[in-house]
Structure formats: structure tokens, C-alpha cells
Amino acid sequence: TLSGKIDHFENVFVSLNTAGQASESRVTIGLAYKLLEKKSASAPLNAHLTASADYFNSADKAQDKANQDRAIQEASLQLAEKVADDLASLLTKI
């Protein structure tokens, strides 16, 4: 059984424009997960991963939200790929 939870979400400014306003932000997501064996209840895989994605801030609120949503999707996809890689590596050891 694979289980996990998002244990960290952060949205920070990474650059400012000449007027001192945020021009670029970074979304970081942390994921703790484990793979449990049904028979023994042991966890052959217990991991914590993080992924980040940057996006450009916009004065247009709808565009800014769309940019942030894209960054969240990108970071989430990175996490999913890392979990899949971890599982594939574990399976090749069996």
C-alpha cells in the first residue's frame, strides 16, 4: 500500500523588479510517503521529497493565479515522477 501526505507548501518571492515589487515567485511542495507491505506491515520505502517551480508574477490577478497554478502543477508532476522513479528502483531490487 502506498500512502503519503503533503507536509509542506511554500510560496516565496525570488526576485524583485526595479520598483521593489515581486517579479518572480517559487512554489515548493514537500511530500512524505511510504510503501507498506501487506503481509509484514514493514515499510521497504519511506521517503520525503521536495519539488519546486518558479513563475512570473503579474499585475493581472487572473494571470497571476494562472501562473501560480501552472507552477503548482509543475512541482506536483515532479513529485509524481520522483515517486515513480523510487518505486521503479525498488522493484528492480526485488
Secondary structure as GFF3:
##gff-version 3
##sequence-region A 1 94
A	DSSP	beta_strand	2	16	.	.	.	ID=ss1
A	DSSP	beta_strand	22	35	.	.	.	ID=ss2
A	DSSP	beta_strand	45	56	.	.	.	ID=ss3
A	DSSP	alpha_helix	61	93	.	.	.	ID=ss4
###
